[in-house]
């Protein structure tokens, strides 16, 4: 994560990720807007350049792939706790 990106509250990150997982699982096009609106909370999940790739998947409606990446990122984050 670049140093210019502020740290998000872990509770907000977890809540935003759970909501986004639900939207992705439902193939809900609102996932695109949700991702953009909640970038600050979600950005800590994918590491490094993965955020841009993740956003491209969501914006391209590749929800299954985005969901898999988000799940992996959540698993990695949980392992760090």
Order of alpha helices (4+ residues) and beta strands (2+ residues): alpha-alpha-alpha-alpha-alpha
